[in-house]
Amino acid sequence: MNEPPEAAAEPAVDVREQATTIRVFLALAPPDDAKDELARALGPAYQEYPRLRWNRIEDWHITLAFLGELPLTTVPLLMSPLAELTARRRPLRLALHGGGHFDERVLWSGIEGDLEGLHRLAADVRDVVRACGVSFPDRPLRPHLTLARSRRGDHGAAVEVAEGLAAFSGRAWEAERLHLVGSNFGRGPGPIRYRDIEAWRFGHGS
């Protein structure tokens, strides 16, 4: 399987030893075979555009709510309410489809399938977080999977790769878990690193 040029990762440092806060978001993740399918479609782009800051394949995710920087002591308050919400919800059937870019800098793949259910889930997740007393930027949900970012002065690459992805249509899959993710692993000049804080399997609905 083709991998992005910057896929090799250094071992993550446990941020609990260095910081009292953590940058947190809630997300869904495609299964490995769906990610592999998209990675194969991106194979030529990995070779042709090595200067793009490619996200690691294992970090691909669909953000439902970005909570920002939270005290480490706040994170446990979210666990039980999010577990209860997830147990009440059915898995969502989604697919990766096409490509695009934000501001000619951020390359993404689109999402299709049960988008109505995806928006409802995101709204419910955000309501649960607020009920826990956590405030966060309430950005509109734009379902996508971020693939890469352009380096300064090299914006054309994201646009060109997005055009090449326009015809991509991945197989359908079920989002089986809600992931609570910490994203301040490996802060510094290198790629951002993500690690699951917790993940909950969806139930069978009410």
Secondary structure, DSSP 8 states (H G I E B T S, - for coil): ----TT--------GGGT-SEEEEEEEE---HHHHHHHHHHHHHHHHH-TTSEE--GGG--EEEEEEEEEETTTHHHHHHHHHHHHHTS--EEEEEEEEEEETTTEEEEEEEE-HHHHHHHHHHHHHHHHHTT----------EEEEEE--TT-THHHHHHHHHHTT-EEEEEEE-EEEEEEEEET-SSS--EEEEEEEEE-----
